[in-house]
């Protein structure tokens, strides 16, 4: 396990990362977690006293990484850009779980299942996590249907959400 204190940052204009809130994991610290690694990997630990698991570290070059701080993490720590944050991390080798109901629905549509299985496991997990975070059964069912439809149409997560937003707005 590694421990360090860092500052919370936010990207201004950085392509797909515009607006992201994140922390930097310097090369020397990342090297203690996974020596010689230059690819994304998952960690668990604590941000202040807020527990985290299966969070991806993204490579930024020169051996350094960033960890995006999503809304749930920011709410859990109660901090924003510029604040100091105590970080405790270790490599997380637990298996990513895919929602059982999503897999059942995808199995009814072989083309959708094939498209889903061709995606990197991290992308599959993103869809699954979004589905599992639904607060009601109707919302979960709607998200599963959207995912299956997007797989049949060859859409990625962002394209699926943009298409749904346009449909909702009647465009």
C-alpha positions, 0 to 999 in steps of 0.5 A: 500500500502507498500513502501520499497527500496530493491536490485535487485538479480539474482539466480545463480543455483536454479533449474527452477529459475536459472538465474532469476532476482528478488527482495525479499519481506520480511515476515513483508512487505508481511504480510501487503499486505496479512496477514497470507498468505503463498501462491503465490498472485498477486500485482500491483504498481510501481518499481521506476516509472515503473507501474506493475500489476498482478505480482505474488509474490512467497513464499520462506519460513519463510513468505518471497516472491520473485517477478521475474523481467521479461525482460519488467520490467527490461527494464522499470526500466533500472536496473540490478542485484545489483541496488537499487529499490524503490518498491510500492505494493498493492494486485491486485485483478483484474481478469486475462483475457484469450485471447478471440481468444485462447478460441475460438480455444480451444472450437473447440478442446474439449480435448484441452479445457479440458486440458487448464481448468485443469491448474491453472489459473496462468498457463492459464494466462501465455499462454494467456499473451504470445499470447496477446504479439505477435506483428503481427497477424501471430505470434498471430495465430502461438502461438494460434496453438502451444498452442492448439497443446500442450494442445492436446499433454499434454505438459506444456509451457516449453515443448511446447517451447522446442519442437518448438525450436527442430522443428525449428532447424530440430532436 
